[in-house]
Amino acid sequence: MAAGIDDISIYIPRLYLDAADFAKARGLDPGKLERGLGIGQMAIVDTNQDPACLAANACLKVMQKNKLTPDKIGRLYVATESSFDESKAMNSYVIGMLEQVYGKDTFGHCGGIECKFACVSGSYALYDNTNWIRAGEAEDKYALVVVSDIAKYDLGSSGEVTQGAGAVAMLLNNTPRLLSFDPKVTSTSIKNEYDFYRPFGKETPIVHGQYSNLLYLIQVKNALIDYKKKVKETGLIKLKEGETILDHVDYLNMHLPYSNMGKKALAYLVRHEWRTLPRWKEIIDEVGMEEPIPKDPRGTIESVLEDADFMAKDHQFTKLFTNTEKYVELYESKLASSLIASKMIGNLYTASLYLGFRSSLEFEYQKGVDLNGKRVGFCSYGSGASAMIFSGVIQPEYAQIVKDMNLEEELGPRTKLSLDEYEELHENKRTHEENIRSANKEFVIVDVKTSNESKGERHYAFVD
Ligand code: HMG
């Protein structure tokens, strides 16, 4: 049975921090943010917003757009790493909010959980719900999978430039108008790692930035190796002599903690794939240097990062490689459009990959490309660490959905924060009632209980 994404909606908070202002305040060269990391603006939540509000707002959008009543939704899953309760699942809060609009107990029949594995958990949630549909258990109902996060790092830390917030809600069914997932090829890798983690009670993560970059690349490559094996075994793609699987994937969406990480990941995977193909000789001739090898090729991530000579040469090689004609063509056609939204919004953790997918659809459609039948590959990564690679094919009805996508309009008029306002929000110096923007047709927090018997109880309202 087919299963995939029928429609997709986003909700992005309207406050933002401008990367150039941020660079100035932190004494950084704005070029590092703009060109080095690919960051333009970071979406920031107001005092009366949390990841559950963001998720509920995205769900409401996709339901209203499709005129869906709750009886049509069989499962509602939330994937997040911005959880605020160790026990009560975030989807219960989301259902509580949606029932304020649709009526008490209208979601009573619906199942679902909150999923956690850093940024990759949304992909596991999609996979599980796709299989619920494939197993024939959906009884003509949709699964609603929403990925929602607030990416928040310590003030003054190297991760602070890679913040953002937002949610993406995806409606899944067995007659998807947007994208049908390829069966039996979803591939994963997993390893116990401490590249990025957030211990109980801590609002911001502990991060080993450069380690996390390299681990991301390695884990995604490992998942790709498994994906290739499955694609060959299932006969999904038949490779001719001298071809790589990437030649048959029209679009690649990467997990985007910052938009240039997508560029880094694409270059790494393409090098891995092309290195054994006849075309590599031509590439090396154009690059004008051999691909460097670490002193200890079987070493650890730490030993590779400490190998300064290798790191410098590899950096140089990557720069030259990514300027080759063949690579530029691949980058422009398969990845570039997916990075546009990330640059304007920042890191959404679980939602970053899917914001990228949405961005790619909108901006490729605007170029006039016929997307029908195009294969889309997804490279998902979550710290801690696990990667997942899967793919799907864009469906003939896609234009019904994509023609109305308009990121600028959806972001709406945004409010630029001053550095002082941003730091006040970051350090939780304002109460939830001291919001900066007035809410408009959205869910917001109206109360968080502090008494011993009901500590942490959250109450929300829909502001019309
Ligand atoms: P950093 O060390 O401050 O930056 O931290 P850098 O020195 O690596 O510079 C970044 C880039 O800017 C480099 O380019 C520089 O050359 C360039 P690259 O070598 O990569 O091509 N640059 C400049 N370019 C132009 N003009 C200039 C200039 N100066 C430098 N003047 C880091 C960067 C990402 C490590 C940091 O921001 C961080 O720790 N971020 C948080 C962790 C993170 O995002 N990791 C990504 C991989 S792990 C992941 O994706 C999982 C995650 O989403 C969590 C989850 O799964 O839940 C984070």
Residues whose N, C-alpha, C, O or C-beta is under 5 A from the ligand:
A	BS01	HMG	D29 G31 K32 R35 G36 L37 A118 C119 S158 G159 T162 F196 V207 G209 Q210 S212 N213 Y216 P257 Y349 Y381 G382 S383
